[in-house]
Amino acid sequence: MEQKDENMSIVLTGSIAFDYLMSFPGYFKDHILPEHLESISLSFLVDDMVRQPGGVAANIAYSLGLLGEKPRLVATAGVDFGEYRQALDDVGVDTSGVKIIEEKFTASFFVNTDLSNAQIASFYAGAMADAGLISIADLGLTADDYVIISPNAPDAMIKYARECQELGIPYIFDPSQQIVRLNKADLIMGVKGAHALFGNEYEFELLQKHTDLSANEILSDLAFSVTTLAESGARIYQNGTLLSDVPAFPPSRVLDPTGVGDAFRAGFFKGYLNGLNLVLCAQMGSLAATYSLEEISPQNHYYEITEFINRFRTKFDDQGELDALIVKE
């Protein structure tokens, strides 16, 4: 395992939000009439609702903090961010890069989950709409650092990608929910200049559709790519070639899928920042995702690094490499 550069920064850009999580005691599919999709009009009476901290970048930051990293969260939030900031600070996240938009509230994510864990969601941008006010050029980064470009205001995502390319800073492109909001030229620019790409299986198909690029054309210039496959785990590509499929880590219970992919990314990045091979990184992501799946909301799970490693070894064999992560604590 390569020694980690202690001066390396991982910068997380993307959404900070409050999640409004609702549960529907049925199946959405039972109430959708395929022959009438052009005039669809649905309302679901839910059993409960909770308000929790969320947002892609903040979710990743939270789990990275649990894993002993100190990620830099660079994003916009509203006047209601005070307690949220403190909770992230408490797990080791560097929130000094969060810009407060005084006249706005933090973004809000409204999601309804049915009994099969299918979800219907809406997102209010709020302060996230001003993310373009932030510049990567102001962060003092070098080619030894990494920037994660995850779903955010579309103009900000493209701005950050261009700035990283101009400055020679490697970035991991994770457009996911915003693929449909980015135009073809911007998507191609973001992918072709990226160090790596993240997304789920559906998003990878959508990316091909919106760029008119084949899977091989997307993967060919990337150091690696990770496609998450829900309960089937994840698929890892290295230098355009399929490296391995990694299974999901079996959960002890399933409570809420919201933010599971974000936790996967945190586990993966923890391994990657510490020089582990890509398969081992994905296995760490698999377990980190399961911790999130076992709790309600993306930031209610908690573990110590030693607990994480012990549980990891009940399914995966790291050949002792994760012991080095304990020392770094």
N, C-alpha and C positions, 0 to 999 in steps of 0.2 A: 504494500500500500504506500502511495506517495505521501510525503509529509505535507500537511496543509500550510499554506502561507498565511501566517497570522495577520498580515496586513491586508489580506484580500477582503473585499466587501461584496456582499450580495445585496443588490438593491431591488426591492419589490415595488413595481408600479402596478396600478390597477385600482379596483374599487375598494372603498371602505363604505360599509352600509349597515343599516339595521335590518334584520330579517324578521318579517312577520310570517310565522309558520302556522299553517292551518292543516287540520286533518279531516279528510272526508271518509265517512264510514261505509264506503262502497267502492265501485270501480268506474272510472270515467268512461271506459269503453262501452259500458252498458247504457250510456246515455247519449252516445254519439251516433247519429244517423248518417252513414257515409253518403247516401244518395241526396242528402240535403246540406252538404258542407258549404255550399255557396250562400246559404242563409242561416248559418249556425247561430244559435242564441241560447246560451246555457247559464244557469245559476246553480251553485252547489251550497247547500246548507251544511256548515261544518260543525264539528263537535267542540272544538277548542281552538284557541289561538294563543301563541306566545310571541313576545318581542325579544329578540336576541341580537347580539352583535354579530356581524357578518361582513360580506364583501370578499371578493377573491383574494386580493393582495393581503388584506388583514387576516384572513383565515390561514393563508400560507405562513404568514409571519408568526401567528400564534403557535402553530405546531412546530415551526423551526425553533421558536423560543423554548418550547418544552424539550426539544432535542439538544439544547445546549448551544445553539447558535445565537448570534445577535444581529439579525437581519435589519437592514435600513428600510423602513417603510416610507416611500416617497409617493404621496398622493394628496388629494384634497378632501377635506371634511368640513362639516358645518359647525354652527355655534353650539350644537348639542353633543360635541365630541368629548367633553371633559372626563367623564367617568370611564368611557370607552378607552381613552388614551391611557389612563392610569392602569386599567386591567392589562393592556398590552405591555406597558412598561414593567409591570410586575412579573411577567414571564420572560423578560429580557429583550424585548423588541425595542429597537432604536426608533422612536417616533418623532425625532427632531425634524425630519424631512416632511412631516405632514403640514400642509398649508391650510389654515382655517379661512374659509370664505364667510366673512362676518354676516352677510345678509341672507345666508341660506342655511337650510338644514342638511344634515348628512343624508346621502342617498338611501333609498328604501327598496327592499326586495320583498315582494308579496308572493308566497308560494303555497299552493294547496296540494297535499299529497294524499293519494288514495291507498287502498289496502294492498295494492300490488307495488307500491312505491313509485307509481307513475306520478308525474308532477305537472301542474299548470302554473305558470309564473308570470309576473309582471314586474317591471323595474322602473323606479322613479329616479332620475339622475341626481337631482338636487345639486349639492356642491361638486359632485363628480364632473358635471358639465364644464367646470372651470379648470380641469386638470391640465389643459394646454398652457396655462400660465407657468407651469413648472418646466424647467429646462434641464436636461441631463448634463449640459455643458457647465452648469453651475455646481455640480456635485463633486468635482475634483477627482473623478475616477480615472483609472488607467486600464491598460490592456489586460491586467491581471485580475480585474474585477468582473462581475457578471451582473447584467441587468435582466430582470424578468419583466417582459411586457405582456401583461395579462389584461383581460377585458376592462375597458375604461372608456372615457369619452373617445370616439373614433379619431378625432383630429389629434388628440394627445398621443394615442398609440402610434400613429404614423409619424408624428413629430419625433417621438423617442427613438423609433427605428432609424430614421434618417440621421439623427444626431449620433447615435451609437455607431453607425456606419462611418460617418465623417470623422469621429474621434477614435475609431479603431477599438471600440469597447465591445466585447462579445455579448450578445443578447440572446435570450431564449424567448421565442415567439409563441404566444399562447392566445390566439385571437378568439377561440371558442365562440361564446355567445355573440360576439360582435362581427363574425364573418359576414353576416347578412347586411351589416351597416357599412362595411368597407368596400370600396369599389375595386374592380379587377386589378387595375394598375397598382394600387396601394397594397393589395394582398400579395401580389407577385413580388413587389419590392420588399415587403416585410419578410416573406419566406426566403427569398433568394439571398438576402443579406444576413440571415440568422445563423447563429452557431448551432441551434437546435430548435425543435418544434414539439409542442405538446398539444394534445386534443383527444377527444374520445372518438369512437369509431364513426359515429354519425357525422361529427364535425369534420373528420378527415375526408369523408365522401363529399360533404358540402363544400369544403375547400377546393376539391378537384372541380366541382361544378362551377364555382364562382371564379376560378382562375383559368379554366380551360386547360389545366395542366394535368398530366397523368400522375399516378402515384409515383412512378419512377422519376419523373421530372421534378416533383416536389422533394423527394428524398435524396436525390443525387448529390446536392451540394451541402447537405447537413452533416455535422459531426455525428449527431444521433437524433432520433425521433422516438417519441413515446406515444403510443395510442392506447388509451385506457378502454377496457372492454367490460365495464360494470362487474357483475358477479363472475365473469370469466377471467378477470385479472387484467393483464396489460401485455402489449406487444412492443418489443424493443427492436429498433433498427439502428445499425451503426454504419456510417459511410454509405448509406443507401441500400444496405443488405440486411435482410432479416437476421437478427442475432438470436432472439429467444422469445418465447412466450413465458410469462411469469404468472402463476396462479394467484387468485385472491386469497388472503389470509382468512381462515374460517372465523366468523364472529361468534361470540358467546350469546349475543342477542342482536336483533335489528330494530332500532328505534327511529332513525331518521337519516335519509340519504343526503340531506342538504350539506354541501361542503365536503363530501367524501373525496371528490377529485382534488380539491385544494389540499387536503391532508396528505393525499398520495404524493403530490408534488413536493410538499415539505419533506417527507421521508426520503424521497428520491434526491432532492437537492442536498440534504444533510450528508448522504453518502457521497454524492458527486463532489461536493466541496472538500471532502476529506480523502479524495483520491481513490475511492472504491470502484470496482468494475461495474459496468452498467447493469448487469443482471442483479448483483447484490444491491445496487441502488434501488432497482425496481422492487426487489423483495422488501426492502425497508419501507418503500412507498406503500406496498401492499398492507403491511401491518399498521402503518400510520393511518391509512384510510379506514381500517377496521376499527381502530380506537374511536374515530369520529362517528362511524356508523352505529356504534353501540350506545351513543348518547343523543339527546335532543339538542339540536343546533350545532353549528360548526366549531364552537369554542367552549364547550362544556366538558370535554374530555380532559384528563390529566394523567400524567405518568412521569416517573423519574427515568433517566436514561438507563439505569441498571435494570429496572423493571421491563423496559422496552426490549433490551437485549435478551434477557432471560426468556421472555415470551417469544421473541423472534426465533430462538433456538429450539422451540418446541415443534417448529415446522421446517425451518430452513437451516442450512449448515453454512456458517460464515467462515469456517476454518480458523476461528479465533480472531478474525480481523476487527470485529466490532469492539474488542477490548480496548483498542486505542481511543475510542470515543469516550470511555469512562475517564481516562487520564485527562482528556481535554476539559472535563467538567471542573 
